[in-house]
Amino acid sequence: MDRADDAVPLFELLDERRHLLGVAHWMLGSSSEAETVIDETYRRWYELPVAARARISAPRSWLAKVAGGICLARLTPPGRGKSWEAGEEAGERRVERYEMLGREVGDVLRDALESLSPAERAAFIVHAVFGAAPDAVADTMGPSDRAEPTDRALRGLRIRRSRPAPSRQHDAVVRAFRRACLAEDAALLASMLAPDATAFFDGGGKVRALVKPVHGNQQVARSLLTMLLPCPRTRLRTRSVNGRTGLVVYYDHEVAAVISLDVADHHVIQIWVVLNPDKLRPWNRPGVTAYP
């Protein structure tokens, strides 16, 4: 299982993904292609062994470098980039150069790039930003850390899920749970969780969320409070989730996470946190997610 200390604040995850999408869209000029590139970028992140990911001190920079390389590979005509080789440090400098250039020229250059053909855009980016093709992608490691909850935890959860709390009790626990989260009270939050509570974080491989379940009331409380770290742009609200009261996190008036809780014996025994942008699209359709 993942450690609670590995959790990342939600606003940081969302800003990171938006930044990467901006990089890809700026280079490719297509929102759909940008989405595909960022999906591939996160796929490569999750294919790294756990130890390799832990050694990356600046994940956002690593992801930006990979996304830039994927974009450039799409823009470069086949066979043109084979002689362009550079080390990892040079690749990072090229991404920094690209981002600096984007900050300097802003919307003017973006508008200009929109008018270029794919070949023209490739020529500009290769010359002005990278100067050469990015490094070949390192050998891909097979995923060794798939999210597999322990049999013991699942057996206990299945038994208690067969005896869910009555609606009124469930609602009261969820509302109290929200208040504890807003108060950032780790001890109170842990007391509301069963000792063997488990939290699952469904990022769908599309945001840098925890991969494995977090087990134990203390660990779950820490991971949730880290994820829900207060930010002026976020709000935590109670809403109906799968027919029962749950929690919804808003970020810039859009749904950024949906949290469902299983309650039994006055305690939360299981938490599902949906962070996958694809699964959140129905929540963000016009007229569905009016900000409360």
Salt bridges, closest charged atoms under 4 A:
ASP5 OD1 - ARG222 NE 3.50
ASP6 OD1 - ARG3 NH2 2.76
GLU12 OE2 - ARG208 NH2 3.64
ASP15 OD1 - ARG233 NH1 3.79
GLU16 OE1 - ARG208 NH2 2.64
GLU33 OE1 - ARG74 NH1 3.76
GLU35 OE1 - ARG17 NH2 2.90
GLU35 OE2 - ARG281 NH2 3.95
ASP39 OD1 - ARG17 NH2 3.90
ASP39 OD2 - LYS206 NZ 2.74
GLU40 OE2 - ARG43 NH2 2.59
GLU40 OE2 - ARG44 NE 2.83
GLU47 OE2 - ARG43 NH1 2.29
GLU99 OE2 - HIS19 NE2 2.70
ASP107 OD1 - ARG110 NH2 2.17
ASP145 OD2 - ARG53 NH2 2.58
ASP196 OD1 - ARG160 NH2 2.67
ASP202 OD2 - LYS279 NZ 2.54
ASP252 OD2 - ARG18 NH1 2.99
ASP252 OD2 - ARG233 NH2 2.58
ASP262 OD2 - ARG161 NE 2.82
ASP278 OD2 - LYS206 NZ 3.25
ASP278 OD1 - ARG281 NH1 2.41
